[in-house]
Amino acid sequence: MPDPYLVVDAENVAFGSADATYPNLSQRLGIAGLETSSPEYEAAVRLAMRVASQFSSAPLVAAADEAIDNRDRNLGNILWDGTNEAWIDHAFALGNGAQLDDVNKLCEMAVYSGLSEEMRSSSTTQWMLMDRNKPDMVKEELDTVIDTSTQARFVADRLNQLGMRLLARFPSPQDLLSVP
């Protein structure tokens, strides 16, 4: 995982990370060099989505993306050296992506890859394991630099509804009580 950095100027705070020195998933699988309308491109994108959905950290990242309202997870924001993955670029999180469609792209990747059941159950399990006190703990640490009350409240509010939000990202299972 790349080292995180907090950059503070007179009025703003930005979060960043060190260069991990390895390519993103799209580069690693050669997608960038393919023509976007070609069958090869479609096959490579489908493979990349499946790979991303099967990383052991993917369910936690799907839950975290939902908690912070990160609407811009994409193949370029997943670094992978063939062994290790790193999830980067959260610029559109915490309400900064309100102009984007309300989606959890990692959940969509799992649905598209036929892995929705696995991701649905694993990401909701990760949500149940999340420490509900963490937003306040992080706020206390960052308060020495900048007031993060709004962001901590934003995440805490989303954590309270996260299970239902995650379940809504996937097709509903059909059972005896489902209405056809």
C-alpha positions, 0 to 999 in steps of 0.5 A: 500500500502506498504511504499516505500523505496529508498536504495542508495549505493556508485554507485547504487539506488534500490527501495523497499517496506516494507513487507505488511504482507499479501500474494500474490494473488497466495498464497491467492488463494492456487495456490502454493499448486496445481500440475501445470498440474492439472485441479485444478491448471488451474482453480485457475490460471484462477480465480486469473487472473480474480480477478487481472483484476477486481481490481479497481486499475488494469487499472491504474496499466496496464497503469503504467506497460506499461509506465515503461515497466514492463514486469514481472507483475505476480500473485506473484507480486500482494499482496491481503489480501481479501480486499486490493491489493498492486502491488509490484516488479518492478525490470524488469521495466525501460528497466531492462527486455529487455531480457524478451518478450515484454508483459504487463502481466496484459493486457494478464490476462484481455484478458485471463479472457474475460475482454479485452474490459473493461481493454482496455477502462479503461486503456486507460482512465487512460493513458489520465488522467496521468500527463505528467509532473510527470517524470520530477517532480520525477526526480527533487526530486530524483536528490538530491540522484542520476541522474535519467535523463535517467529514466525520459526520458524513461518514458516520451517517453513512455507516449507520445505513451502509448495510442497506446501501450495499444491498441496494447495489446488487440484484435482489435474490429471488426467494419464496417471498419475492414478488415476481 
